[in-house]
């Protein structure tokens, strides 16, 4: 029988322990930061060397997996995260609009 992602995540938490998984999350986030910084320093080379982008993608996947485990540990329902995301995206939309309006006023 095939395990679902949630079953695998729950088993990982039970096997390695909550503290170890939280520490692993921190490590994965640090690796993502490192990969993004490396890509930023080498943007021009990234066109010729897609490994920079691949490294970032791999670290994003690692962080997402660990974040899902964090949600399980803290018992945060997916719909709660979704609702918060919607609010934050709406706030970002408003900030972009305000910035564009401000820039158009500055250019006149």
Buried (B, 14 or more C-beta within 10 A) or exposed (E): EEEEEEEEBBEBBEEEEBEEBBEBBEEBBEBBEEBBEBBEEBEEEBEEEEBBBEBBEBBBEBBEBBBBBBBBBEEEEEEEEEEEEEEEEEEEEEEEEEEEEEEEEEEE
